[in-house]
């Protein structure tokens, strides 16, 4: 889906929710980056450290976040070493619980549920592509294909994943420790750590079957009364193999800018990069990294209820490796302090 269409749709929704009025001066803090990760189906099996802000929850505060992300995947690549045929959509339902332990420390756990199916966005994406930039080569090559997830490597049938699989993915346990509080000069800064637990079904490609370990930093800073800037940088060390493919350390990062329209509403966009966790597959679909743009809004429906919607578009700085398009909605309930 062309990026301009996503921008227009989300900005239109944002304007309606804001009531069409003029923005008033904002003194509220930002809502932070969206919890984006690499939604590419094979890459996603490695620990993902989602986008996060630097500040931590207040002691005793409890956040319950429910995320629903629908991703359209379409890949068609054949080389002497490997072949990839993928056309399906996947729904990742994430249940995320965060707790403020002290003024500087918070801990969190995430449990995802994954569903692979034929999807609902193919007709819309195809129509928009044909009316604008033309049908993408991979989508054109698989036109008429309902569902496919088949990968061969060096004559070996590496992946032949069936349709309609629903199940628990790999859970993650995370912690964040804030080392700097924002001042007029310094940004807020935190260190992050995470471990992925092999709770997903490896045989159905819902999990990797092995633990992964990650470290990262998160930064945020007011740059003007209505503007916030965020940055994340993460490193992940995966273990084991996925579908027989060797794994390698991963680097990911994001830079995000948030405009605070009011105390209850903001518009945010960010640029994300993810290196590939697999190597030596012989196909750019899995071996190359991912560059993506994200745009969406955050709207506080109630004092303790936050609603977020964001879209992720493949920017094609690294051709052929990213998922085609992701649309996600997130609800966060805060209890306690």
C-alpha positions as CSV (number, residue, x, y, z in Angstrom):
1,X,0.0,0.0,0.0
2,X,1.5,3.4,-1.0
3,X,2.7,5.4,2.0
4,X,0.7,8.5,1.0
5,X,-2.6,6.6,1.3
6,X,-1.7,5.5,4.9
7,X,-0.7,9.1,5.8
8,X,-4.0,10.5,4.5
9,X,-6.2,7.9,6.2
10,X,-4.5,8.2,9.6
11,X,-4.4,12.0,9.6
12,X,-8.1,12.1,8.7
13,X,-9.0,9.9,11.6
14,X,-6.7,12.0,13.8
15,X,-8.5,15.2,12.8
16,X,-11.9,13.7,13.4
17,X,-11.0,12.4,16.9
18,X,-9.5,15.7,17.8
19,X,-12.8,17.4,17.0
20,X,-11.3,19.5,14.2
21,X,-10.4,22.3,16.7
22,X,-7.2,24.3,17.1
23,X,-4.5,22.7,19.2
24,X,-4.0,24.3,22.6
25,X,-0.7,24.6,24.4
26,X,0.5,21.3,25.8
27,X,2.3,20.7,29.0
28,X,1.6,16.9,29.2
29,X,4.3,14.4,28.6
30,X,4.3,12.3,25.4
31,X,2.9,8.9,25.0
32,X,6.1,7.4,23.6
33,X,6.9,5.2,20.5
34,X,4.5,2.6,19.3
35,X,5.4,-1.0,20.4
36,X,6.6,-1.8,16.9
37,X,8.8,-4.9,16.2
38,X,9.9,-6.7,13.0
39,X,6.7,-8.3,11.8
40,X,8.4,-10.3,9.0
41,X,7.2,-13.8,9.8
42,X,10.5,-15.6,10.1
43,X,12.4,-12.7,11.7
44,X,9.6,-12.4,14.2
45,X,10.4,-15.7,15.8
46,X,13.6,-14.1,17.3
47,X,13.3,-11.9,20.4
48,X,11.8,-8.5,19.4
49,X,12.4,-5.5,21.7
50,X,9.4,-3.3,20.9
51,X,9.6,0.4,20.7
52,X,9.5,2.0,24.1
53,X,10.1,5.3,25.9
54,X,12.8,6.0,28.5
55,X,10.7,6.9,31.5
56,X,9.4,4.1,33.7
57,X,6.1,3.5,35.4
58,X,5.5,5.0,38.9
59,X,6.1,2.6,41.8
60,X,3.0,0.4,42.2
61,X,1.5,1.3,38.8
62,X,0.3,-1.5,36.6
63,X,-0.2,-1.4,32.9
64,X,-2.1,-4.0,30.9
65,X,-1.7,-3.6,27.2
66,X,-3.5,-5.5,24.5
67,X,-2.2,-5.2,20.9
68,X,-3.7,-6.6,17.7
69,X,-1.4,-6.3,14.6
70,X,-2.4,-7.6,11.2
71,X,0.4,-8.1,8.7
72,X,0.3,-8.8,5.0
73,X,3.2,-10.9,3.7
74,X,3.9,-11.5,0.1
75,X,7.3,-12.8,-1.1
76,X,8.4,-14.6,-4.3
77,X,12.1,-15.3,-4.8
78,X,14.0,-18.1,-6.5
79,X,17.8,-18.5,-6.5
80,X,20.1,-21.4,-7.3
81,X,20.4,-22.0,-3.5
82,X,16.8,-21.4,-2.3
83,X,13.2,-20.6,-3.2
84,X,10.6,-18.7,-1.2
85,X,6.8,-18.5,-1.9
86,X,4.9,-16.7,0.8
87,X,1.5,-15.1,0.6
88,X,-0.6,-14.9,3.7
89,X,-1.6,-12.6,6.5
90,X,-0.7,-13.0,10.2
91,X,-2.4,-11.7,13.3
92,X,-0.2,-11.1,16.3
93,X,-2.2,-10.6,19.5
94,X,0.1,-9.4,22.3
95,X,-0.8,-9.3,26.0
96,X,1.7,-7.1,27.7
97,X,1.9,-6.5,31.5
98,X,4.2,-3.8,33.0
99,X,4.7,-3.0,36.7
100,X,6.5,-0.1,38.4
101,X,8.8,-1.6,41.0
102,X,10.7,1.5,42.1
103,X,11.0,5.1,40.9
104,X,13.7,3.9,38.4
105,X,12.8,0.2,37.7
106,X,9.9,-1.5,35.9
107,X,9.5,-5.1,34.8
108,X,7.2,-6.5,32.2
109,X,6.1,-9.7,30.6
110,X,4.5,-10.3,27.1
111,X,2.6,-13.3,25.9
112,X,1.6,-13.3,22.2
113,X,-0.9,-15.4,20.3
114,X,-0.2,-15.8,16.5
115,X,-2.7,-16.7,13.7
116,X,-1.8,-17.3,10.0
117,X,-4.6,-17.1,7.5
118,X,-5.4,-16.0,3.9
119,X,-6.2,-12.5,5.1
120,X,-8.5,-9.6,4.4
121,X,-6.3,-6.8,3.1
122,X,-5.2,-8.4,-0.3
123,X,-8.0,-6.9,-2.3
124,X,-7.6,-3.5,-0.9
125,X,-3.8,-3.4,-1.3
126,X,-4.1,-4.8,-4.8
127,X,-6.6,-2.1,-5.9
128,X,-4.5,0.7,-4.4
129,X,-1.3,-0.5,-6.1
130,X,-3.0,-0.9,-9.5
131,X,-4.4,2.6,-9.2
132,X,-1.1,4.2,-8.2
133,X,2.3,2.7,-8.5
134,X,1.3,-0.5,-10.2
135,X,1.2,-4.0,-8.8
136,X,4.3,-5.0,-6.8
137,X,6.3,-7.7,-8.6
138,X,5.9,-10.3,-5.8
139,X,2.2,-9.7,-5.6
140,X,1.9,-9.9,-9.4
141,X,3.8,-13.2,-9.4
142,X,1.5,-14.7,-6.8
143,X,-1.8,-13.2,-8.2
144,X,-4.5,-15.8,-7.8
145,X,-2.7,-17.6,-4.9
146,X,-4.8,-17.7,-1.8
147,X,-2.3,-19.0,0.8
148,X,1.3,-20.1,0.5
149,X,4.2,-20.5,3.0
150,X,6.8,-22.7,1.4
151,X,10.6,-22.4,1.5
152,X,13.3,-24.7,0.1
153,X,17.0,-24.5,0.8
154,X,19.7,-26.5,-1.0
155,X,17.1,-29.0,-2.1
156,X,15.7,-29.3,1.4
157,X,12.1,-28.6,2.2
158,X,12.8,-26.1,5.0
159,X,9.3,-24.7,5.5
160,X,5.9,-25.9,4.5
161,X,3.6,-24.2,7.0
162,X,-0.1,-24.9,6.8
163,X,-2.9,-22.4,6.8
164,X,-5.2,-21.7,9.8
165,X,-2.6,-22.2,12.5
166,X,-3.4,-20.4,15.8
167,X,-1.4,-20.8,18.9
168,X,0.8,-19.3,21.7
169,X,4.0,-17.6,20.6
170,X,7.2,-17.2,22.5
171,X,6.7,-15.2,25.7
172,X,9.2,-12.4,26.7
173,X,10.3,-11.1,30.1
174,X,11.7,-7.5,30.1
175,X,13.1,-5.0,32.5
176,X,13.9,-1.3,32.2
177,X,16.1,0.8,34.6
178,X,16.1,4.6,34.2
179,X,19.6,6.1,34.8
180,X,18.9,9.7,33.8
181,X,15.9,12.0,34.4
182,X,15.2,14.6,31.7
183,X,16.4,18.1,32.4
184,X,16.5,21.2,30.3
185,X,19.8,19.9,28.8
186,X,19.9,16.1,29.3
187,X,17.4,13.6,27.9
188,X,15.8,10.8,29.9
189,X,17.8,7.6,29.5
190,X,17.2,4.0,30.4
191,X,18.8,0.6,30.0
192,X,16.7,-2.3,28.9
193,X,17.1,-6.1,29.1
194,X,14.9,-8.9,27.8
195,X,14.8,-12.7,27.5
196,X,12.6,-14.7,25.2
197,X,11.2,-18.0,26.5
198,X,10.5,-20.9,24.1
199,X,6.8,-21.2,24.8
200,X,5.6,-21.3,21.2
201,X,5.1,-24.4,19.0
202,X,8.3,-24.8,17.0
203,X,6.8,-27.4,14.7
204,X,4.1,-24.9,13.5
205,X,6.6,-21.9,13.3
206,X,4.9,-20.2,16.2
207,X,8.2,-20.1,18.2
208,X,11.9,-20.7,17.7
209,X,12.2,-23.5,20.3
210,X,15.2,-21.7,22.0
211,X,15.7,-18.7,24.3
212,X,17.0,-15.4,23.1
213,X,18.7,-12.5,25.1
214,X,18.6,-8.8,24.5
215,X,20.0,-5.5,25.8
216,X,19.1,-2.0,24.7
217,X,18.9,1.7,25.6
218,X,16.0,4.1,25.3
219,X,16.1,7.9,25.1
220,X,13.5,10.7,25.1
221,X,13.6,14.5,25.1
222,X,11.3,17.4,24.9
223,X,12.6,19.6,22.0
224,X,9.8,22.2,22.2
225,X,6.5,22.6,24.1
226,X,4.5,20.4,21.7
227,X,7.3,18.1,20.4
228,X,9.0,15.0,21.8
229,X,11.9,13.0,20.2
230,X,12.6,9.3,21.1
231,X,15.3,6.9,20.2
232,X,15.9,3.2,20.8
233,X,18.9,1.0,20.1
234,X,18.9,-2.8,20.8
235,X,21.1,-5.8,20.4
236,X,19.7,-9.4,20.5
237,X,21.6,-12.7,20.7
238,X,19.4,-15.6,19.5
239,X,20.2,-19.2,20.2
240,X,19.4,-22.4,18.3
241,X,18.1,-22.5,14.8
242,X,14.9,-21.7,12.9
243,X,13.7,-24.1,10.3
244,X,17.3,-25.4,10.1
245,X,18.7,-21.9,9.4
246,X,21.7,-20.6,11.3
247,X,21.0,-17.5,13.4
248,X,23.2,-14.4,14.1
249,X,23.1,-11.4,16.5
250,X,20.5,-8.7,15.6
251,X,20.7,-5.0,15.8
252,X,17.6,-2.9,15.8
253,X,16.8,0.8,16.4
254,X,14.2,3.5,15.9
255,X,14.0,7.3,15.8
256,X,10.5,8.8,16.5
257,X,9.0,12.3,16.6
258,X,5.7,13.0,18.5
259,X,3.5,16.1,18.1
260,X,1.4,16.6,21.2
261,X,-1.9,18.0,19.9
262,X,-3.4,18.2,23.3
263,X,-3.0,16.5,26.7
264,X,-5.0,13.6,25.4
265,X,-4.0,13.3,21.8
266,X,-0.8,13.1,19.8
267,X,0.4,12.1,16.3
268,X,3.7,10.2,16.0
269,X,5.9,8.9,13.3
270,X,9.1,6.9,13.3
271,X,11.7,5.2,11.2
272,X,12.7,1.7,12.2
273,X,15.6,-0.6,11.2
274,X,16.1,-4.3,11.9
275,X,19.0,-6.4,10.8
276,X,18.3,-10.0,9.8
277,X,18.6,-12.8,12.5
278,X,19.2,-15.5,9.8
279,X,22.2,-15.9,7.4
280,X,23.2,-18.0,4.6
281,X,19.7,-18.9,3.3
282,X,20.6,-17.7,-0.2
283,X,17.5,-15.4,-0.5
284,X,17.2,-11.7,0.2
285,X,13.8,-12.3,1.7
286,X,15.4,-13.7,4.9
287,X,19.1,-12.6,4.7
288,X,18.5,-8.8,4.2
289,X,17.5,-6.4,6.9
290,X,14.3,-4.4,7.2
291,X,13.7,-0.6,6.9
292,X,10.2,0.7,7.7
293,X,8.2,3.9,8.4
294,X,5.5,4.1,11.0
295,X,2.7,6.6,11.4
296,X,-0.2,6.7,13.9
297,X,-1.9,8.4,16.8
298,X,-2.4,8.1,20.5
299,X,-5.7,9.1,22.1
300,X,-6.5,9.0,25.8
301,X,-10.2,7.9,26.0
302,X,-10.2,8.0,29.8
303,X,-7.7,9.0,32.4
304,X,-6.5,5.4,32.7
305,X,-7.4,4.2,29.2
306,X,-5.1,4.9,26.1
307,X,-6.0,3.9,22.5
308,X,-3.3,3.8,19.8
309,X,-3.5,3.0,16.1
310,X,-0.5,2.8,13.8
311,X,0.5,1.6,10.3
312,X,3.8,0.2,9.3
313,X,5.0,0.5,5.6
314,X,8.0,-1.1,4.0
315,X,10.3,1.7,2.8
316,X,12.2,-0.6,0.5
317,X,15.6,0.9,1.4
318,X,16.6,-2.8,1.6
319,X,14.5,-4.4,-1.2
320,X,12.4,-7.5,-0.6
321,X,13.0,-8.2,3.1
322,X,10.2,-6.5,5.0
323,X,6.6,-7.5,5.4
324,X,4.3,-5.7,3.0
325,X,2.1,-3.8,5.3
326,X,1.0,-3.9,9.0
327,X,-2.0,-2.2,10.7
328,X,-2.2,-2.3,14.5
329,X,-4.4,-1.1,17.3
330,X,-3.4,-1.0,20.9
331,X,-5.4,-0.5,24.1
332,X,-3.5,0.2,27.4
333,X,-5.2,0.2,30.8
334,X,-3.4,1.6,33.8
335,X,-4.1,0.7,37.4
336,X,-2.6,1.6,40.7
337,X,-0.4,4.7,41.4
